Amino acid sequence: MTASKVYLEAEDKPKSRENVLELLREIEKGTLIGRVVASRTEGIAGLYPEKVKLKTMLDKKAVDEEDLYKIELNHFTGIKDNIEDKRLLYDEIFVLENLGICIFTSL
């Protein structure tokens, strides 16, 4: 949705349901426009450097600032004693996602 919004803004097209659905069809077909939209917001903004407004619409990665936070998990005795807390958290999230369980249950 965010990439669709950025692409439609870059092309000065209305942000309508029909236009978003058309972009989804373009992605499914693998067309040039579809690949541009699928490249996410940074890829789209890179194609339109003159559109300064797009820079404020870029997605931010959730992990960009992860080093600013100290994560400490209470380990079960004997389980993964030699692994850092952040790595254990990512491992738990990976397992829960693959089991189809919401990742927020690991927190």
VOTOR-959155 format. One line per 3 residues: their letters; for each residue x, y, z of C-alpha. Coordinates in pm, whole numbers, plus 50000, padded with zeros to 5 digits. Example, Ala and Ser with C-alpha at 12.3 -4.5 7.8 and 13.67 -1.06 7.14 Angstrom:
<atoms>
AS	51230 49550 50780 ~ 51367 49894 50714 $
</atoms>
This chain:
<atoms>
MTA	50000 50000 50000 ~ 50276 50242 50089 ~ 50463 50173 49765 $
SKV	50139 50221 49569 ~ 50082 50554 49739 ~ 50436 50670 49661 $
YLE	50413 50558 49297 ~ 50077 50728 49244 ~ 50214 51045 49405 $
AED	50519 51033 49178 ~ 50299 50992 48871 ~ 50052 51259 48990 $
KPK	49768 51007 48970 ~ 49474 50990 49210 ~ 49510 50751 49502 $
SRE	49198 50549 49431 ~ 49102 50190 49492 ~ 49097 50126 49117 $
NVL	49450 50261 49070 ~ 49585 50052 49360 ~ 49419 49738 49222 $
ELL	49565 49812 48880 ~ 49912 49839 49035 ~ 49860 49500 49204 $
REI	49772 49350 48866 ~ 50088 49505 48720 ~ 50292 49343 48998 $
EKG	50127 49005 48931 ~ 50206 49032 48558 ~ 50566 49131 48628 $
TLI	50549 49435 48405 ~ 50798 49720 48426 ~ 50552 49931 48629 $
GRV	50481 49631 48851 ~ 50851 49578 48917 ~ 50895 49947 48998 $
VAS	50612 49939 49252 ~ 50740 49610 49396 ~ 51082 49772 49445 $
RTE	50926 49950 49743 ~ 50937 50316 49828 ~ 51315 50366 49803 $
GIA	51324 50223 49452 ~ 51035 50441 49340 ~ 51182 50757 49491 $
GLY	51514 50682 49319 ~ 51342 50700 48981 ~ 51195 51043 49058 $
PEK	51479 51244 49219 ~ 51309 51572 49123 ~ 51007 51484 49340 $
VKL	51139 51600 49678 ~ 50809 51522 49853 ~ 50866 51149 49798 $
KTM	51161 51148 50037 ~ 50925 51216 50327 ~ 50713 50916 50225 $
LDK	50986 50651 50234 ~ 50943 50338 50443 ~ 51167 50313 50743 $
KAV	51313 49975 50831 ~ 51215 49862 51177 ~ 51568 49744 51251 $
DEE	51751 50065 51155 ~ 51772 50177 51514 ~ 51787 49842 51692 $
DLY	52132 49910 51837 ~ 51984 50198 52037 ~ 51783 49954 52248 $
KIE	51909 49710 52506 ~ 51716 49384 52491 ~ 51743 49139 52778 $
LNH	51548 48818 52780 ~ 51508 48581 53073 ~ 51655 48255 52948 $
FTG	51535 47918 53057 ~ 51813 47741 53246 ~ 52048 47562 53010 $
IKD	51877 47676 52691 ~ 52093 47884 52462 ~ 52316 48018 52738 $
NIE	52584 48112 52486 ~ 52370 48326 52255 ~ 52315 48701 52278 $
DKR	51966 48818 52373 ~ 51895 48991 52042 ~ 51986 48676 51845 $
LLY	51762 48465 52071 ~ 51474 48707 52013 ~ 51516 48685 51634 $
DEI	51530 48304 51657 ~ 51207 48298 51858 ~ 51036 48532 51612 $
FVL	51149 48312 51321 ~ 51009 47998 51483 ~ 50679 48160 51576 $
ENL	50632 48307 51226 ~ 50691 47967 51070 ~ 50434 47814 51303 $
GIC	50183 48078 51190 ~ 50179 48244 51532 ~ 50178 48625 51563 $
IFT	50535 48749 51614 ~ 50428 48975 51898 ~ 50372 48672 52121 $
SL	50750 48637 52141 ~ 50775 48973 52311 $
</atoms>
